[in-house]
Amino acid sequence: MTVGVLVVDDQNLVRQGIISLLQLDDRVQVIGEASSGDAALTAMATSQPDVVLMDIRMPGRDGIATVEAMKQQGFKCPVIMLTTFDDHQLILKALEVGAKGYLLKDVSLDILINGILAVANGETLIHPTVTERILSGLQGLRGQHENEPLVEPLSNKEIEILRLLAAGCSNREIAEALFKSEGTVKNQVSTILAKLGVRDRTRAVLKAIESGLI
């Protein structure tokens, strides 16, 4: 199956360069492009992409605000954030609002294509180099308890919930996927955070990636 991609970047040369690279691989098809967040929202309504490649820093509505607007408008296509910046706070914010992947713009074509295919299949993508930088940046934000090993191992069901958290699912969406009540899922998420020794869902996903749980 060919994956339809919408490319969003305010810099024309960068956008056209990404499009030219993607056209070298027949597993993906560029079905639209946009130079701003607002234009991207309009393009999504007409092109219905499978994956959106989006610059995180754009004038006006930036990549993070665009992902938030996508959720409000009911667009469910996954977003991979592309940037030349390695600011761990931006990465965390992008993941918090629901981006499914994050890559630096200097990655190879193979990594980019494989990332698009992975996200199209429901996976969460954070390039190892970026993960390393996030975790390094988080060291100053962590409490002492967050550096300790797991209090007890996660069950298979908890790892399944963790994977859904990594995919950006809300408690309601997890409940629907696993045929549980939203209250039950909320309690299980709290248990997962306690076992991982972290304060929030984003850090839980990052620690799970660091630990090789997902």
Order of alpha helices (4+ residues) and beta strands (2+ residues): beta-alpha-beta-alpha-beta-alpha-beta-alpha-beta-alpha-beta-alpha-alpha-alpha-alpha-alpha
